[in-house]
Amino acid sequence: METPVADIESPWMTEDLRILRDQVRRFLEREFVPHRERWDRQGVVDRDAWRQAGAAGLLCASIPEAYGGGGGTRAHDVVIQEEFGRAGLAGGFGTGNGVHSNIVAHYILAYGTEAQKHRWLPGMGSGEIVGAVAMTEPGTGSDLQAVRTSARRDGDAYIVNGQKTFISNGQTADLILVVVKTDPSAGAKGVSIVGVEAASAPGFRRGRNLEKVGMHAQDTSELFFDDVRVPAENLLGEVEGQGFKQLMVQLAWERLSCAFGAAVAMERAVELTSTYVKERTAFGQPLMSYQNTQLKLAEAKTQAVIARTFVDELMVRLLAGALDPTTAAMAKWWTTDAQCRVVDECVQLFGGYGYMTEYPIARMYADARVQKIYAGTNEVMKLLIARTL
Ligand SMILES: Cc1cc2nc3c(=O)[nH]c(=O)nc-3n(C[C@H](O)[C@H](O)[C@H](O)COP(=O)(O)OP(=O)(O)OC[C@H]3O[C@@H](n4cnc5c(N)ncnc54)[C@H](O)[C@@H]3O)c2cc1C
């Protein structure tokens, strides 16, 4: 039995993954959980946490060992991500690592040249290099083809100009995969991705660490590029104009990853709340004895189990190389909508304590909301699904 909520073991779980899960759980409890509140207050995790995570095998778990990764599969990434969620670290290091290991490293693995893979991936696996991906701009988020940040070829370099916003790991990132227009007149076909190495990019500047409703330990920033000279060899892949296609392929996994985060959050919310309502009394009886409490938690548990069943099925498909973007979009919107509903109902059952940030359910409430917005809004997910009708 995994947890009282998801009491069916995931079909993709193996002995190797169970061992990893226990190791990650122990590591997080010992090394990261004691710092969580401080990280929330400072708005970013310690830089050293990245190196610690690298040494413990928590970074780039599904990148081949030849490039300094863990040599596992996407299931290894998910096991690690789930443990961040169960430890209450999803809205901090969990999200940062999600972007770093699950997204940035996989763009490089899938599209990078051999030289790029060898230059960037080993450092990402060890935590020496922190990765970010910068698509969103102040003027455009959902409509990615409309990005205005430009990369103009000048001899053996690109000159990058523009501005990005809401970039996860923006304060700490050493390597930023920046979505640019190499041909401003060509729409989606003019989009490319270039790797900006922050330490050697005069003209690159980090803006504010943005103050958010939740996910306080996750740094989210504006980034500015003023005539930044980036070596032409930093173009991801060797051909301009591939960026939009590269993004679309990788986004399916990013969306499933959000759905896994939602499933774990629902399970945790139901567990925390079930425990609380058995202990808390009102009018001389435990809250759990009231039928309303039972019905609300029955609904919440049902939604958590539906989410778990769905994401597990998609994980099986992903491991078989058969995850399609439409079904990933369905999982992203449905599970994150359900997460927000379930966590809200759970807050209600905690009463006033549910609104106090010292209670994990209150932080889960604040952290949940963004799930319906990032990685493609839930409205955009439905538009993608509608195209197949
Ligand atoms: C905490 C956080 C972390 C993030 N991390 C990153 C990151 O690391 N890298 C990165 O590049 N971005 C990141 N983002 C940005 C995120 O992906 C965007 O905010 C998101 O894609 C939405 O874009 P937008 O904010 O410009 O909203 P808009 O595109 O302006 O959308 C506003 C509203 O209009 C709706 N809408 C838009 N188009 C349509 C349409 N055609 N039909 C119907 N409705 C529509 C949207 O669904 C939404 O409800 C992050 C955002 C947050 C909040």
The ligand as an SDF file (V2000), in Angstrom:
LIG
                    3D

 53 58  0  0  0  0  0  0  0  0999 V2000
    5.0350   30.7810  -11.1540 C   0  0  0  0  0  0  0  0  0  0  0  0
    5.2190   30.8020  -12.6400 C   0  0  0  0  0  0  0  0  0  0  0  0
    6.3030   30.1770  -13.2160 C   0  0  0  0  0  0  0  0  0  0  0  0
    6.5110   30.2310  -14.5900 C   0  0  0  0  0  0  0  0  0  0  0  0
    7.6330   29.6820  -15.1260 N   0  0  0  0  0  0  0  0  0  0  0  0
    7.9090   29.8890  -16.4350 C   0  0  0  0  0  0  0  0  0  0  0  0
    9.1630   29.4870  -16.9960 C   0  0  0  0  0  0  0  0  0  0  0  0
   10.0210   28.9140  -16.3010 O   0  0  0  0  0  0  0  0  0  0  0  0
    9.4030   29.7630  -18.3020 N   0  0  0  0  0  0  0  0  0  0  0  0
    8.4930   30.4060  -19.1010 C   0  0  0  0  0  0  0  0  0  0  0  0
    8.7770   30.6250  -20.2530 O   0  0  0  0  0  0  0  0  0  0  0  0
    7.2930   30.7760  -18.6000 N   0  0  0  0  0  0  0  0  0  0  0  0
    6.9820   30.5580  -17.2930 C   0  0  0  0  0  0  0  0  0  0  0  0
    5.7730   30.9680  -16.7790 N   0  0  0  0  0  0  0  0  0  0  0  0
    4.8370   31.6670  -17.6440 C   0  0  0  0  0  0  0  0  0  0  0  0
    3.5770   30.8830  -17.9850 C   0  0  0  0  0  0  0  0  0  0  0  0
    3.8670   29.7850  -18.7920 O   0  0  0  0  0  0  0  0  0  0  0  0
    2.5980   31.8690  -18.6190 C   0  0  0  0  0  0  0  0  0  0  0  0
    2.1730   32.7510  -17.5920 O   0  0  0  0  0  0  0  0  0  0  0  0
    1.4040   31.1860  -19.2630 C   0  0  0  0  0  0  0  0  0  0  0  0
    1.7920   30.4720  -20.3950 O   0  0  0  0  0  0  0  0  0  0  0  0
    0.3070   32.1710  -19.6430 C   0  0  0  0  0  0  0  0  0  0  0  0
    0.8090   33.2360  -20.3980 O   0  0  0  0  0  0  0  0  0  0  0  0
    0.4350   34.7500  -19.9770 P   0  0  0  0  0  0  0  0  0  0  0  0
    0.7560   34.8930  -18.5370 O   0  0  0  0  0  0  0  0  0  0  0  0
    1.0800   35.6520  -20.9380 O   0  0  0  0  0  0  0  0  0  0  0  0
   -1.1400   34.8210  -20.1230 O   0  0  0  0  0  0  0  0  0  0  0  0
   -1.9480   35.1840  -21.4700 P   0  0  0  0  0  0  0  0  0  0  0  0
   -1.4400   34.4040  -22.6090 O   0  0  0  0  0  0  0  0  0  0  0  0
   -2.0310   36.6560  -21.5850 O   0  0  0  0  0  0  0  0  0  0  0  0
   -3.4050   34.6340  -21.0800 O   0  0  0  0  0  0  0  0  0  0  0  0
   -4.3190   35.3590  -20.2450 C   0  0  0  0  0  0  0  0  0  0  0  0
   -5.6520   34.5970  -20.2400 C   0  0  0  0  0  0  0  0  0  0  0  0
   -6.1760   34.5210  -21.5510 O   0  0  0  0  0  0  0  0  0  0  0  0
   -6.4220   33.1810  -21.9030 C   0  0  0  0  0  0  0  0  0  0  0  0
   -6.1770   32.9910  -23.3300 N   0  0  0  0  0  0  0  0  0  0  0  0
   -5.0530   33.2710  -24.0320 C   0  0  0  0  0  0  0  0  0  0  0  0
   -5.2180   32.9340  -25.3130 N   0  0  0  0  0  0  0  0  0  0  0  0
   -6.4600   32.4240  -25.4310 C   0  0  0  0  0  0  0  0  0  0  0  0
   -7.2270   31.9070  -26.5050 C   0  0  0  0  0  0  0  0  0  0  0  0
   -6.7100   31.7940  -27.7540 N   0  0  0  0  0  0  0  0  0  0  0  0
   -8.4690   31.4770  -26.2630 N   0  0  0  0  0  0  0  0  0  0  0  0
   -9.0000   31.5410  -25.0290 C   0  0  0  0  0  0  0  0  0  0  0  0
   -8.3400   32.0210  -23.9630 N   0  0  0  0  0  0  0  0  0  0  0  0
   -7.0840   32.4650  -24.1530 C   0  0  0  0  0  0  0  0  0  0  0  0
   -5.4770   32.3730  -21.0650 C   0  0  0  0  0  0  0  0  0  0  0  0
   -5.9240   31.0330  -20.9270 O   0  0  0  0  0  0  0  0  0  0  0  0
   -5.5170   33.1380  -19.7580 C   0  0  0  0  0  0  0  0  0  0  0  0
   -6.6360   32.7570  -19.0150 O   0  0  0  0  0  0  0  0  0  0  0  0
    5.5500   30.8920  -15.4090 C   0  0  0  0  0  0  0  0  0  0  0  0
    4.4320   31.4870  -14.8290 C   0  0  0  0  0  0  0  0  0  0  0  0
    4.2630   31.4660  -13.4670 C   0  0  0  0  0  0  0  0  0  0  0  0
    3.0730   32.1720  -12.8890 C   0  0  0  0  0  0  0  0  0  0  0  0
  1  2  1  0
  2  3  1  0
  2 52  2  0
  3  4  2  0
  4  5  1  0
  4 50  1  0
  5  6  2  0
  6  7  1  0
  6 13  1  0
  7  8  2  0
  7  9  1  0
  9 10  1  0
 10 11  2  0
 10 12  1  0
 12 13  2  0
 13 14  1  0
 14 15  1  0
 14 50  1  0
 15 16  1  0
 16 17  1  0
 16 18  1  0
 18 19  1  0
 18 20  1  0
 20 21  1  0
 20 22  1  0
 22 23  1  0
 23 24  1  0
 24 25  2  0
 24 26  1  0
 24 27  1  0
 27 28  1  0
 28 29  2  0
 28 30  1  0
 28 31  1  0
 31 32  1  0
 32 33  1  0
 33 34  1  0
 33 48  1  0
 34 35  1  0
 35 36  1  0
 35 46  1  0
 36 37  1  0
 36 45  1  0
 37 38  2  0
 38 39  1  0
 39 40  1  0
 39 45  2  0
 40 41  1  0
 40 42  2  0
 42 43  1  0
 43 44  2  0
 44 45  1  0
 46 47  1  0
 46 48  1  0
 48 49  1  0
 50 51  2  0
 51 52  1  0
 52 53  1  0
M  END
$$$$
